[in-house]
């Protein structure tokens, strides 16, 4: 199910599951998602389920509705897109990509060694490895590397800047595990600090490397 994670100045405030055919966002209490701020119109925007995917529509708001910092009247959304309403951001998490990639950071990706193609079902896949392990990908959501997609085919794939902050995603039979291996900066997963023991990743998880956002997806 598609979720929206609402943030203000980088702080996670709330999370909403989009299950209705039409979900409204605005300052009035009658909206499904209420944002009580003077920069938000009474009925500011609507999220509409369509055969093509989730649409966001501006409802002739005073200050406009934005997707990835671009003003829109109506736009099809995909995982990782950020809706701007007033000073607030609503990031799309989960669901299926609908079009080409959107936006992401200055991340250095360790892709040393030949990249392996994901194994076909039943053709040499490691014993006990599930489809989530075979078809996992990380998308960069902002910065210079925005839009880059990294297929997690190696046992370990690292992201970050050596000497400053590096995290590793380890490919295991039961899934993928994120660990911080270098640097003292705080790493967050879905707005929550990464524990010292690491965390198992799930489809749609958002990884924040001190301003650089990555999204983990698996089939």
Secondary structure, DSSP 8 states (H G I E B T S, - for coil): --EEEEEETTEEEEEEE--SSEEEEESSTTSSEE---TTS-TT-EEEEEETTEEEEEE-S-SS-EEETTEEESEEE--TT-EEEETTEEEEEESS---SS-------EE---S-------TTSS--TT--HHHHTEEEEE-SSTTTT-EEE--SSEEEEEETTTEEEEEEEETTEEEEEEEE-SS-EEETTEE--TT-EE--TT-EEEETTEEEEEEE-
